[in-house]
Amino acid sequence: MRAPVHRLKKSEIVWLSKHKCQHRHDFLSHYQCYLAEHPNTTRRGFFDIETTHLKGNFGVMLCYCILDDATGEIKSHVITRDEVLNHETRDKAVIRSLIKDLTSFDEIITFYGTKFDIPFSRTRALIHGMTFPTYGTLKHKDVYYTVRHKFSLHSNRLENACRTLTGTTNKTGLDPLTWQRAAYGDRKALAYILDHCREDVKDLRRLYYKVLEYAYPGVRAV
Protein backbone atom coordinates (compact mmCIF):
# COMPACT_ATOMS: atom_id res chain seq x y z
CA MET A 1 0.00 0.00 0.00
CA ARG A 2 1.62 3.24 -1.16
CA ALA A 3 1.24 6.53 0.65
CA PRO A 4 -1.52 8.92 -0.51
CA VAL A 5 0.98 11.55 -1.64
CA HIS A 6 -1.72 13.75 -3.16
CA ARG A 7 -3.02 14.38 0.36
CA LEU A 8 0.34 14.86 2.07
CA LYS A 9 2.58 17.84 2.62
CA LYS A 10 6.05 17.88 1.02
CA SER A 11 7.69 17.55 4.44
CA GLU A 12 5.55 14.49 5.23
CA ILE A 13 6.49 12.84 1.92
CA VAL A 14 10.18 13.47 2.55
CA TRP A 15 9.93 12.01 6.08
CA LEU A 16 8.16 8.89 4.82
CA SER A 17 10.79 8.38 2.12
CA LYS A 18 13.68 8.60 4.60
CA HIS A 19 12.31 6.32 7.33
CA LYS A 20 11.90 2.56 7.12
CA CYS A 21 9.45 0.05 8.54
CA GLN A 22 10.24 -3.28 10.21
CA HIS A 23 10.44 -4.88 6.75
CA ARG A 24 13.24 -2.46 5.82
CA HIS A 25 11.13 -0.65 3.26
CA ASP A 26 10.57 3.09 3.31
CA PHE A 27 7.20 4.20 4.68
CA LEU A 28 6.36 5.83 1.35
CA SER A 29 6.03 2.44 -0.33
CA HIS A 30 4.91 0.54 2.79
CA TYR A 31 2.39 3.07 4.04
CA GLN A 32 0.30 0.40 5.76
CA CYS A 33 3.28 -0.29 8.02
CA TYR A 34 3.45 3.39 8.84
CA LEU A 35 -0.22 3.39 9.84
CA ALA A 36 0.31 0.32 12.01
CA GLU A 37 3.44 1.68 13.69
CA HIS A 38 2.14 5.23 14.07
CA PRO A 39 -1.54 4.93 14.98
CA ASN A 40 -3.40 8.22 14.97
CA THR A 41 -6.17 9.43 17.24
CA THR A 42 -8.94 9.15 14.67
CA ARG A 43 -11.97 7.59 16.33
CA ARG A 44 -13.26 4.89 13.99
CA GLY A 45 -16.56 3.04 14.19
CA PHE A 46 -17.94 0.06 12.25
CA PHE A 47 -21.58 0.78 11.45
CA ASP A 48 -24.57 -1.35 10.46
CA ILE A 49 -28.37 -1.05 10.59
CA GLU A 50 -31.36 -3.37 10.33
CA THR A 51 -34.65 -2.12 8.87
CA THR A 52 -38.11 -3.25 7.83
CA HIS A 53 -37.69 -2.08 4.22
CA LEU A 54 -34.92 -1.10 1.84
CA LYS A 55 -36.34 2.42 1.38
CA GLY A 56 -36.44 5.00 4.13
CA ASN A 57 -39.84 6.41 3.27
CA PHE A 58 -41.47 2.96 3.46
CA GLY A 59 -39.63 1.26 6.31
CA VAL A 60 -38.30 2.04 9.78
CA MET A 61 -35.01 1.30 11.49
CA LEU A 62 -35.26 -1.62 13.87
CA CYS A 63 -31.79 -1.17 15.32
CA TYR A 64 -28.23 -0.05 14.68
CA CYS A 65 -24.78 -1.01 15.98
CA ILE A 66 -21.51 0.90 15.92
CA LEU A 67 -18.40 -0.98 17.03
CA ASP A 68 -15.80 1.38 18.52
CA ASP A 69 -12.49 0.33 16.99
CA ALA A 70 -10.45 1.70 19.88
CA THR A 71 -12.37 0.11 22.76
CA GLY A 72 -14.26 -2.78 21.21
CA GLU A 73 -17.48 -1.41 22.72
CA ILE A 74 -20.62 -1.75 20.59
CA LYS A 75 -23.01 1.18 20.80
CA SER A 76 -26.53 0.15 19.86
CA HIS A 77 -30.21 0.94 20.13
CA VAL A 78 -33.16 -1.28 19.26
CA ILE A 79 -36.74 -0.18 18.73
CA THR A 80 -39.27 -1.24 21.38
CA ARG A 81 -42.59 -2.96 20.89
CA ASP A 82 -44.49 0.16 21.95
CA GLU A 83 -42.53 2.27 19.47
CA VAL A 84 -43.16 -0.15 16.61
CA LEU A 85 -46.89 0.05 17.27
CA ASN A 86 -46.92 3.85 17.62
CA HIS A 87 -47.28 5.14 14.07
CA GLU A 88 -46.58 8.70 15.19
CA THR A 89 -43.07 8.12 16.52
CA ARG A 90 -41.99 4.67 15.25
CA ASP A 91 -38.13 4.73 15.09
CA LYS A 92 -37.71 8.32 16.30
CA ALA A 93 -35.84 7.34 19.49
CA VAL A 94 -33.57 4.99 17.55
CA ILE A 95 -32.65 7.70 15.04
CA ARG A 96 -32.05 10.29 17.77
CA SER A 97 -29.69 7.88 19.54
CA LEU A 98 -27.98 7.01 16.25
CA ILE A 99 -27.21 10.63 15.42
CA LYS A 100 -25.73 11.17 18.87
CA ASP A 101 -23.49 8.11 18.55
CA LEU A 102 -22.45 8.81 14.96
CA THR A 103 -21.26 12.31 15.82
CA SER A 104 -18.93 10.90 18.48
CA PHE A 105 -16.82 9.31 15.71
CA ASP A 106 -14.47 10.86 13.16
CA GLU A 107 -14.79 8.03 10.65
CA ILE A 108 -17.25 5.24 10.06
CA ILE A 109 -16.79 1.99 8.16
CA THR A 110 -19.71 0.26 6.45
CA PHE A 111 -20.45 -2.53 4.03
CA TYR A 112 -22.62 -1.14 1.21
CA GLY A 113 -23.37 1.81 3.45
CA THR A 114 -22.94 4.24 0.55
CA LYS A 115 -26.11 2.92 -1.05
CA PHE A 116 -28.07 1.76 1.98
CA ASP A 117 -27.11 2.45 5.62
CA ILE A 118 -26.18 6.11 5.19
CA PRO A 119 -29.02 7.27 2.89
CA PHE A 120 -31.61 5.26 4.85
CA SER A 121 -30.44 6.80 8.14
CA ARG A 122 -30.35 10.29 6.64
CA THR A 123 -33.86 9.87 5.22
CA ARG A 124 -35.33 8.72 8.53
CA ALA A 125 -33.61 11.60 10.35
CA LEU A 126 -35.11 14.23 8.07
CA ILE A 127 -38.54 12.60 8.21
CA HIS A 128 -38.37 13.02 11.99
CA GLY A 129 -37.21 16.62 11.67
CA MET A 130 -33.68 15.87 12.90
CA THR A 131 -30.34 17.05 11.53
CA PHE A 132 -28.20 14.22 10.21
CA PRO A 133 -24.40 14.80 10.03
CA THR A 134 -23.95 17.20 7.13
CA TYR A 135 -21.54 16.78 4.23
CA GLY A 136 -17.90 16.77 5.29
CA THR A 137 -18.49 16.42 9.04
CA LEU A 138 -18.07 12.63 9.11
CA LYS A 139 -15.68 10.52 7.03
CA HIS A 140 -16.83 7.24 5.55
CA LYS A 141 -15.20 4.14 4.04
CA ASP A 142 -17.26 1.45 2.33
CA VAL A 143 -15.58 -1.97 2.36
CA TYR A 144 -18.08 -3.35 -0.17
CA TYR A 145 -16.36 -1.56 -3.04
CA THR A 146 -12.95 -2.89 -2.06
CA VAL A 147 -14.35 -6.43 -2.08
CA ARG A 148 -16.14 -5.85 -5.38
CA HIS A 149 -13.26 -4.27 -7.29
CA LYS A 150 -10.19 -5.92 -5.75
CA PHE A 151 -11.32 -9.55 -5.42
CA SER A 152 -13.08 -12.20 -7.50
CA LEU A 153 -15.92 -13.73 -5.49
CA HIS A 154 -19.11 -15.43 -6.66
CA SER A 155 -20.98 -13.23 -4.18
CA ASN A 156 -19.87 -9.90 -2.72
CA ARG A 157 -22.12 -10.18 0.33
CA LEU A 158 -20.50 -9.57 3.71
CA GLU A 159 -20.97 -13.13 4.91
CA ASN A 160 -19.33 -14.65 1.85
CA ALA A 161 -16.49 -12.12 1.79
CA CYS A 162 -15.69 -12.82 5.44
CA ARG A 163 -15.86 -16.58 5.09
CA THR A 164 -13.70 -16.54 1.95
CA LEU A 165 -11.13 -13.87 2.80
CA THR A 166 -10.82 -14.19 6.59
CA GLY A 167 -11.74 -17.86 6.94
CA THR A 168 -14.64 -17.32 9.34
CA THR A 169 -17.89 -15.45 9.88
CA ASN A 170 -20.08 -14.77 12.92
CA LYS A 171 -23.14 -13.94 10.84
CA THR A 172 -26.39 -15.43 12.10
CA GLY A 173 -29.18 -16.52 9.81
CA LEU A 174 -32.45 -14.60 9.53
CA ASP A 175 -35.59 -16.32 8.33
CA PRO A 176 -38.50 -14.26 6.95
CA LEU A 177 -40.73 -15.16 9.92
CA THR A 178 -38.29 -13.61 12.40
CA TRP A 179 -38.19 -10.45 10.31
CA GLN A 180 -41.98 -10.28 10.13
CA ARG A 181 -42.32 -10.77 13.88
CA ALA A 182 -39.78 -8.03 14.55
CA ALA A 183 -41.70 -5.63 12.30
CA TYR A 184 -44.71 -6.15 14.58
CA GLY A 185 -42.73 -5.64 17.77
CA ASP A 186 -42.03 -9.19 18.90
CA ARG A 187 -39.43 -8.78 21.65
CA LYS A 188 -37.68 -12.09 21.03
CA ALA A 189 -37.39 -11.38 17.31
CA LEU A 190 -36.08 -7.86 17.93
CA ALA A 191 -33.45 -9.22 20.34
CA TYR A 192 -32.38 -11.76 17.72
CA ILE A 193 -32.07 -9.08 15.04
CA LEU A 194 -30.01 -6.87 17.36
CA ASP A 195 -27.64 -9.79 17.96
CA HIS A 196 -27.50 -10.32 14.18
CA CYS A 197 -26.48 -6.66 13.77
CA ARG A 198 -23.80 -7.00 16.47
CA GLU A 199 -22.24 -9.95 14.69
CA ASP A 200 -22.29 -8.02 11.41
CA VAL A 201 -20.13 -5.20 12.76
CA LYS A 202 -17.70 -7.72 14.24
CA ASP A 203 -17.42 -9.41 10.83
CA LEU A 204 -17.04 -6.03 9.16
CA ARG A 205 -14.16 -5.04 11.42
CA ARG A 206 -12.30 -8.27 10.76
CA LEU A 207 -12.85 -7.97 7.00
CA TYR A 208 -11.77 -4.31 6.97
CA TYR A 209 -8.35 -5.09 8.42
CA LYS A 210 -7.94 -8.07 6.10
CA VAL A 211 -8.48 -6.07 2.89
CA LEU A 212 -7.25 -2.65 4.02
CA GLU A 213 -3.89 -2.85 2.27
CA TYR A 214 -5.63 -3.44 -1.07
CA ALA A 215 -7.98 -0.47 -0.77
CA TYR A 216 -7.68 3.14 -1.83
CA PRO A 217 -6.56 4.91 1.36
CA GLY A 218 -8.85 7.91 0.93
CA VAL A 219 -12.23 8.42 2.53
CA ARG A 220 -15.50 9.94 1.40
CA ALA A 221 -17.47 12.54 3.25
CA VAL A 222 -20.90 11.46 4.40
C-alpha positions, 0 to 999 in steps of 0.5 A, a space after each residue: 500500500 503506497 502513501 496517498 501523496 496527493 493528500 500529504 505535505 512535502 515535508 511528510 512525503 520526505 519524512 516517509 521516504 527517509 524512514 523505514 518500517 520493520 520490513 526495511 522498506 521506506 514508509 512511502 512504499 509501505 504506508 500500511 506499516 506506517 499506519 500500524 506503527 504510528 496509529 493516529 487518534 482518529 476515532 473509527 466506528 464500524 456501522 450497520 443497521 437493520 430495517 423493515 424495508 430497503 427504502 427509508 420512506 417505506 420502512 423504519 429502522 429496527 436497530 443499529 450497531 456501531 463498534 468502537 475500533 479503539 475500545 471494542 465497545 458496541 453502541 446500539 439501540 433497538 426499537 421497542 414494541 411500543 414504538 413499533 406500534 406507535 405510528 406517530 413516533 416509530 423509530 424516532 428514538 432509535 434515530 435520535 440515539 444514532 445521530 448522537 453516537 455517529 457524531 462521536 466518531 471521526 470516521 465510520 466503516 460500512 459494508 454497502 453503506 454508501 447505497 443503503 445504511 447512510 441514505 436510509 439513516 439520513 432519510 429517517 432523520 429528516 422525516 423526523 425533523 432531525 439534523 443528520 451529520 452534514 456533508 464533510 463532518 463525518 468521514 466514511 469508508 465502504 468496504 463493499 467496493 474494495 471487495 467488489 473491485 479488488 477480489 473475484 468472489 461469486 458473491 460480494 455479500 458480507 458473509 461470503 467475503 468474510 468466510 472466503 477472505 478471513 476464513 470465518 464469519 459470525 453472521 447469524 441466519 435470519 428467516 422471513 418469519 423472524 423479520 416479520 415478527 420483529 416488524 410487529 414488535 415481537 421482543 424475542 425477534 427484535 433481540 435476535 435481530 439486534 444480535 444479528 447486527 452485532 455480529 455483522 459489525 464484528 465481521 465487518 471489522 475483521 474484514 476491513 483489516 484483512 483487505 485494508 492494504 488493497 484499498 484506496 486509502 482515501 475516505 469519502 465525506 458522508 
